Amino acid sequence: MKTICFALQKGGVGKTSISVSVAAELAQNGKKVLLVDADPQGNASSWLLTSLNKEFADVLFGDATLKEAVIESSIKKLFVLPTAGTDTRLNEYSETKALTAQYKIADEILPCVRLDCYDYCIIDTSPSFKALERSCVAAADEIVAVLNLTTMGTDGLEIFGNHLAAARKEMRLGEKPTFNKIVLNNRNQSFKQQREILSQIKAVTTDFQKFIVPQDQAFDRACGGHGAVGMFNAKPETLSAITAIARSL
């Protein structure tokens, strides 16, 4: 099983859109996928599910088993370890027990995931880099950064790289997780500034594999319809990018 963490400590960049879409793409290609909603906002859960009983925080606190909390989505082979965005229990965990249990996901939860024979575990993280996010990083085999083509987005990528380097050192992770893929989201070719920023990013990330995803209202339609983006008239460029990301993992 491979564990992929979609991350960046900045909100509004489309981490959930990309993580859900890539998870759905993998499942539609016959892989058994668990999507872990590690964002207290619970957007990935509300995208794929209409209800839940137990959630990720219940598993972290020891109040539920993984099997009790995981729900199969309407997309065959795509399962969700959900978060209820209507409460703050995952926030509570992040601000309390996560501070002294940063290997809990890696040491206690992922072994249970492997027992259920998943091919991929996809983690959708929050726009932060605190104890919970560090725990996700410690559990991941690979990090994929998602950012918008804005000046603030490029600054965010540098900050994220510094956070990741510090976490690797302090948690003695070595070179794990790997970090050599970037998703450049919400591309609009009519914006001259985006073309300039894209050139700048390419110049400073020559060792990174880059995937460009265009602006596409199909993501919003898919979220409202609780399905995969390909079911909602997505642009061909969008589908090609999502396919390319999934194949690279």
N, C-alpha and C positions, 0 to 999 in steps of 0.2 A: 504494500500500500504506500502511496505517495501523499504527503500532506503539503498542501499549497496554501500560503497565507497571502491574501490580497490586502495591501496595507498602504497607508500614508497618514501622517498625523494631521491632515487637513480635511475638513468636511466639504461636501458638495462637489467632489471630483468624480463621483460615479463608481466608487468601489463596489457598492451593492449591485449596481446594474451589470458590471463586468463579472463579478464573482457568480451571481445567479446565472447569467447567460453562459458562462464557461462551464459551470456545473451541469446545466441542462444539456449543453452540447456533448459533454462527455457521456452523460446518461443516455442520450439519444443514439450514441455510437456504441451502446451495449455495455458500458462500464457501470458498475455499482458505485454510487457516489453518495457521500454524506456531506451535506452543507451545514457547517456549524455557524450559527448566527451569534457572533461574539460582540455585537454592537448593541448596547442598551436601548437604542431606538427601535430595534426589532424590525427593521425594514425588509430584510430578506425573508423573515418569517411571514410578514403580512403579504408579501409578494406571492409566496408559494402556497400558503395555507390560509384557510378560513377560520380555523379554530385550533386550540391546543389545550392540553390538560397540564402536563408537566413541562418544564423548560430547562434550558442550559444551566441557569443558576441553581435549580434544584439538584442537579447532578453535582455541581461544584460544591455545594453545601453538604452533600451526602444525604439529601432528603428523597432522592429518586435514583434509580438505576438508569443507565444509558438506554436500555430497551424500553423502559417505561416512558422516557421522554421523547424518543425519536418517533417522527411521523413520516409516512410515505407521502410524497406530494402527488399531484395529478400527473406528473411526468414520470413515466415508468422508469424504475431503477434510481430515481433521485429521492433521497431521504433528507429530512431536515431535523437538526437538533435546535429547537427554536428558542427565541427570546420574546417574551411578552413586552412589547413597547409601551404598554399602558401602566407598567409599574416600574419600580427602580431597584428590583432585587439584584440584577446583575451589577448595577452601580454599587449597591451595598457590598457585594462580594469584592468588587474591584478596589473599594476603599478600605476594606477590612482584611479578610483572610488572604486575598491575593498578595498582600504585601509580604507574607512569609511563606507563600506556597507557589512560587513562580515556576516550579516544575510539575505541578499537579496535572496539567493537561497532558504533558509528555509522559509522565510516569504512571498515571492512574487511568486517564480517560482514553488515550490512544490505544493502549493494549486491549481495552474492551472493544474499541472500534475494529481493530484487526481481527479479533475473534469472530466478528460478524461478517468477515470476508469482503470488506469494501475494497475497491480498487483505488479510489481517491477520497481523501478528506479535504474539503475546501473550506477555509476559514475566512469569513467576512468580518473584518475588524472595525473598531470605532475610529473616529478622527482624533486619536490621542496616541500617546506612547508612554503609558503608565504601567502599573504592575500587571494588569490583565493582558495588555498588549504584549508585554515582555514575555508573559507566559505562553502566549500564542506563538511568538517568535521562537521560543525555546523548543516548541513542539514541531515546528515546521521543517520540512526538507528544503523548501524553496520559498522565497519571497517574491511577489510580483507587485511592483509599485504602480499605482494608478494616479495620474495627474492630468489636469487641464492645461491647455496651451496658453498659459498666462504668465506674466512675470512672477506673480506670487506662487504660481505652480512650480516654476523652476527653483525658486528659493526653497519651497517645501521639499523638493527632492534632495537638495543638499542637506537640509536639516535632518531629513529622514535617514540619509546615509550616515550622518554623524551619530544619530541615536542608535542605529543598528550596530555600528562599530563599537560603541560604548557597551551595548548589551552583550555583544559577543565576548568582549574582554571581561566584563564584570561577572558574567554567568559561565565563563570558561567554555564557550560553545565552539571555539576554534573557527573554522571557516563555514560552519553550519549556522544557519541555513544559507544556501547559495542565493545570491542576489545579482542577477544579470538580465532581467527582463523588465521592461517598462511599457505600460499601456498609456498612450497619449490620447486622451478622451475628448469628445466634443469638438472634433476638428471641423472647421468651416473654412473652406478654401478661398472664400471671398474676403476673408479678413487678412489684410496685409500684415498686421502685427503678429498674427499667428504664424505666418510664413517665416518671419524673422526669428520668432522664438523657437520654432521647430529647427531652424538652422543652428541656433545657439545650442539647443539640447543635443543635437546630433554631434556637434563639435566636441562636447565635453563628456559624451557617453559612448565613445567609439567601441567600447568592449561590451556594450549592452545590446540585446536583441530588442527591437522597438516595434510596437504594434500600434497602428493609427486607426482609431475608431471615430467615424464621423458623427456629427450631431444627428440624432434620429429620434423622432417622436414615437417610434415603435417601442422604445424602452418604457415609456410612460403607459402606452396601451397594454403592453405585456404585464406590467405591474398591476394595473387595474383589472386585467383579465386572468390573473394568477397563472400565467403560462410562460412559455419560452418565447423569446423575442422573434424567432422565426415564424411564429404563428400569427404575427400581427403586421404583415407587410413591411418588414424591415428592409432597409436599403441593401442591395447586393454587397456594397462595400462593408457594411456592418457585419453581415453574415460571414463574409470572407475573413474579416479580422477576428471574429470570435472563433471560427474554425481554426485559424492559424495559431491562436493562443492555446486552444485546447490541444492541438497536435504537438505543440512545443513542450508540453508538460510531461 
